[in-house]
Amino acid sequence: MLEKIIQVWKARDLRNNILFVLGMLVIFRLAAHIPIPGVNIEALHKFFASNQILGLLNVFSGGGMQNFSIVMMGVAPYITASIIFQLLAMIVPSLEEMQKEEAGRNKINMWTRWLTVPLAALQAFGMITLLRRSSYNILGDVSVFDLVAMIITITAGTIFLMWIGELITEKNIGNGISLLIFAGIVASIPRKIQQLIVVFNSSDLFMFIGFIIIALITIVGVIIITEGQRNIPVQYAKQVRGNRVYGGTSTHLPLRVNMAGVIPIIFAISVILFPPMVAQFFVHARTPWIANGAQWVIDLFQGNQLFYGITYFILVFAFTYFYTEVIFHPDRIAENLQKQGGFIPGIRPGKHTSEYLARTTHKIIFVGALFLGIIAVLPLILKAFTGVQALAIGGTSLLIVVAVVIETVKQIESQLTMREYEGM
């Protein structure tokens, strides 16, 4: 590791790129601590402590939501816009064709940025309305001018983070949006460890040691599943062109256990947050049955841990299969193999290869989907058995942190490898 660090530091452009990324992350963390004026921060912290659903949203905003900062929505609107266009590409044939070309992908990215603006404004208005209607007196009296100013500020903060994320991505050190979420999660660890130390009791020593062991086992499991893949053997037929013979080589087609990454968890969180978030707006409705129904939905998702955990697990499991179907196309792979003269031993080219890849993928993804579901509900399981919040960061946050670290390290190593080839 030390040798790799020395190599990175000696490569001037790579060193500058890493320092630039670190500088952008520092700017993001500074912005996350700039609150919007007129907010009762203590009441806001109490409100978030009593609301498990908003706690998940706070994770993806990097803690900015709990501080009601200018970047309180984080990159969530941009992620939502990206998901919308990914789903539309499955329905609209023209968008699917655009994704196959560089110019088309650039145009879709531009549309994603434009869609982020109204989504950020809409989510900002919803959050402000939710805080105004809470019983904690967080915002107090807000005039129309103040409301518009808050929405514009929060929307601008989201666009600012989107811009920073794209600048980071251009440096080829890692995905900018993922690194912003990663920085927000890591920044919250010292405060949570401090809280654990404050409430520490010597009688709970063995329980805390058990939590540390579980956290280490979870990290190892995340690495194994993230890096795990099944290699499908591929044989290329020999082709004679003039006096030269091409092909005849053997290679493999890697099928990852977790092709979807953390996207299924993000999908599941978006879906599971929607009913209680909408219900929050109708708790104080004048019609009794509407108010009672809204309170019942909130109690079901926040008070009933069993229902919340089972629903969360099922959504993560289902979205893993769904997103894999979106990004993995066995028909295209089979067609490309056939065009290049490749085939899987024992499997006929074309339709049979496509069916074989689809069956194999479904079997492999079962393990990945099951693992993602368990990781998502792991804090709930541990809390049910121990009665305390088990991990300093939840299973979802742990999965994101490990996945981002692995991706970033791989990109840095690939750049070092490219420099070795250039030297040769």
N, C-alpha and C positions, 0 to 999 in steps of 0.2 A: 504493500500500500504506500509506504514512504517513497519508494522508487517512482510509483505512478504520480504521486503528488509533485515530486521534483520535476518529472517530465512535463507535467501540466504547467508548472510555474516557469519553466524555461521556454515553453512555446508562447511567444509574446502575444500573438493574436488570440490564442485560446485563453490565456491569462486575462487579457483585457475583456474578453466576452464574459468570463465568469465574474469579474469585478463589476461589470455593467449590470449583470443579472442581480448580483447581491445589492447593488445600489438601488435598483428598481424595487426590490423587495423591502428595503429599508424605507423608501418613499411610501410604499403601500402601508407599512405598519404605522408610519407617522400619520398618514391620512386616516387610518382606522381609529386614531385617538383624538381626532378633531371633532368635537360634538357640535350638533346644530344648536344654536341658542334657544333658551326657553324650555329646556327639558329638565325634569327632576330625575337626576341620574340614580339616586338611591331607590326611588320608587320604581324606576325602570328595571334595576337589578332584581328587586324583589318580585316583580312581575315575571321576569324571565325564569327566575328560580322556581316559581310555582307553575310554570307551563312547560311541559316536556316537549310539546310539538315545536314551540318557538326555539327551544334549545337546539334542535336539529338544524333549523334555519340559521341559527347563529353560527354553527360550525362552518357552513358554506359561505358565510359572509366574513369569516376570519375574525369573529368577535366584534366586528363593526356595528352589528345590529344591537348588541347589548349596550354599546356605548352611544347609540343613536348618532353615529358619526356621519360625515358627508359621504362615506362609501358603505353605508349600512346595508344596502342590498347586495353588495359584493358583485360577483359575476353570475349570479343566479339568473337574471333576465337574459344574458347572452347564452347561457346553457339551455334555457328554455327555448329560445329562438332557434338554436342549432338543432334541438330535438324535433321541433316543428317541421323544419325543412327536411330532416332525415325521414320523418314519417311521410311527408308529402311526396318525397322521391319514390316511395313504394307505391303510391296511388297514381301520381301524374307521370305518364310515360316521358313527356318532354323533359321534366326535371331529372329523370333517371338517365336519359341520354346526355344531358348537360354534365352530369357528374363524371362521365367517362372522359371528358376533355378538360384540358387545363383552363382554357378560356371560360368554359361553362362553370367550372368549380370556383373560379375567381368571381364570376357574376353572382353565384349562390352565396358566397361569403359576403359580398357587398349587400345583398338583400338581407342576410342574417344580421348585419350591423344595423341596417335601417329598422328592422323589426325590433331590435333590442331597445330602441328609444321609447316607443309607446308601451312596450312591456314593462320597462323600468318605471315609467311614470305611473302606470296602472298599479303595479305592485307597491310603489311608494305611497300612493293614495290609500290603498287598502291597509297598509301597515299603520299609517298615521290615523286613519279612522278607527282601527282596532285599539290603538293606544288611547285615543281620546275617549272611547267608550268604556275603558277599563275602570275598575273601582279604585285604582291606586293613585289617581290624580297626577298622571305623568306629564301631560301637556297643559292642562288647564284650559283657559279660554284662548282659542286660536282664531284670528280673523281670517277673512278670505285672502287678503294680501299675504299674511304669514303662511297660509296653507299653500298658495301658489309658489311662494319663495322656497318652501321646504321641498316641494315636489321637483322644482327645477334643480335645486342643489343636489338632491339625491340622484336624480337622473343623470346629471353631469358627472357625479362621482362614479356611477356605473360605467359611463362611456369612457371616463378617464382610466378606470381599471382595465376595460377592454383594450384600450390603446396600449397600456403598459404590457398587458399579456401578449399582444401581437409583437411588440418590440422584443420581448424576451424570446418568443418563438423564433424570430428571425436570427437570433444568435446561435441556434442549433445546440443549445445546452439542455433543452427540455421543453415540454409543452408549457407555454406561458400561463394559461388558465389553470392548469393543474398545479403549477408551482405557486400561484397565488393562494389557492386553497390550502396547499401544503404549508405555506408560510403562516397562514392564519391558525392552522391546527397546532403547529409546533410552538407558536408564540403563546398559546394558552396553557402549555404543559407546566412551565414554572409556577404559574398562579395556582393550578390545581394541585401540584405537589406541595406547595406552601399550605394549602387548605388541609391536605392530608396530615401534614406535620402538626398543624395547630390542634386538630382533633385526635391526634394519636394517643393511644392508651397502651401501656405495656401489656395488658391482657390480650390485646389484639395483634401482638407481634406475629404469631404463627399465621394468623389470617392474612396479614399484609404480605408475609413471605409467600404464602400460597398464591396471592394475587400476582406477585411478581413472576412466579414460576409459570402461571397460566398465561401471562402477557408474553413471556419469552417463547412458550410453546406456540402461541398464536402467531407470533412474528415468523417463526420457522415454518409453520403451516402455510402462511400467506406467501412466503418466498417459494416454497415447494409447488404450490398450486399455480402461482403466477408464472413460474419458469417451466412448469410441467408441460410436456407435449408428447404426442404420439407420432412417430415417423412412419409414414406410408411409403413403402418402397416403390420407386418409379424406374422403369427400364426404357431406354431410348433405342429404337431400332437403328441398325447401320444403314447409311445412305452412301451410295457410290456416285461421285460427281467427277467425271473424267478419270484421272489417275489417283484421286484422293478419296479416302473413306471418312465419312463424318458419322458421329453418333456412336451407338453401341456402348454408351456409358450407363452406369447405375447411379441413381441419386435417391433422394427421399423428399416427400411432401410433408412438412411439419403441420400437425393439427394441434393447436394449443388447448389445454384443458379449460382455461378461462379466456376465451376469445373476447368476451364483452368487457373485460376490465371492471371498472367501478360504475359503468354507465347503468346497469340494472338497478343498483342501489339508489342512484340519483333519480331514476325513473320512479322507483317505488316510493321514495321520500316525497316526490312531487305529488303522487297520487294520494298517499296516506295523509298528507298535510291539507289537501283540498277540502274535505268535508268539515273538519273542525274549524278551519280558517273561515269558511263561509258561514258556519254556524255562529261564530263569534259576532257577526254583524246583526244577528236576529235574536240575540239573548234578551235584549231590552225592548223587543217588539211589543206593541200595544195589544195585539191579538194573542190571547193566552195560549192557544194550541201551537202557534208558531214559536213563541218564546219557550214553551215546555219542550217542543221537539228539538229546538236548537240546543237547549241545555242537555237533553238526552244524548245527542250526538257528541257533544263535548265530553260528557262523562264517560261515554262508551269508548272513545279513543284515548282519553287521558287517565280516567280512573280505572278502567278495566284493562289491566296489564296483560291478561291472558288473551283477550280478543285482539289487542293491539299487536302483541308479539306474533300470534298466528297469522293475522292479516299481513303484517310486514314480511314475514317469512314467505308466505305464498306469493306475494307480489314480486319479491326479489327472485324467487325461483322461476316464476312465469316470465318475467322480463328478461332473464338470462337467455332463455330459449328464444324469445321474441327478437332480441337484439342480435343474437347470433344469426338468425335467419335474415336479418337486414344486411349484415356486413359480409356473410359467408355465402357464396353462390356456387354450389357444386356443379351446376350446369356449365357455367363459364369456365371453371377449372377443367372439367372434362373436355370441353371444346378446345381449350388452349393446348392441353396435353395431346389431343388427337392431331391438331394442326402441326405440332412440333415433332410428331412421330413418337411420342411417349405413351406408355401404357403401364398399368398396375399388373404385375404378374398374377395370372389366374383370373383376371377380370377383363371382359371385353371392353374395348374403347367405346366412347359415346354414352348412350343412355345407361348402360350397365355400370359404367364407372361413376356416373353422376349418382345413381341410386346407392352404390356402395359407399361413396363419400358421405352422402346424407345420413345413412344408417350409422356409420362409424362416428360421425360428428355428434349425433343425438346421444349415443352411448357415452361418449367422452364428456359432453356438456352436462350430463346428469351429475357427475362428480363435482364439476365446477359450480353448477347451480346450487347443489346441496351445500357446498362449502360456503358460498356467498351468503346463503340464507342463514346458516349457523353463525357466521361472523356478524351479520347484521343484528341478530337478536342475542348475541353473547352477553352484552351488559345486562339485558333483562333477565336472562337465565341466572347469572351470578347474583344479581340483586334479589331474585326470588328465593335463592338458597341462603344467602347471607344477611339480607336486609339492608345492605349498604351499597353505595355506588362502587363497583369493584375496581374498575380501571381508571387511571388518570385521563385516558382518552378512550372513547368507545371503540367497538370492533370496526365500525365503518370508517372512523378516522384513522385507525391503525392500518386498515387495508389501503386507504388512499396514500398515507405517508410512505408505506413500504413500496407500493407500486410506483410512486413518483420518484423515489430514491433509485430504484432499480432502472427505471427508464432514463433518468438523468445520467447515472453512472455509465450506462451502455452508450449513450450519445457521446459522452466525453471520451470513452475508450475508442469508439469508432473514429473520432477525429484524430486521436493519437495514432491509430493504425494507418489512417490515410497519410499522415506525415511521415511514417516509416516507409511507406511505399514510394512517396515522393523522393525521399532521400536515396532509396535504391535506384 
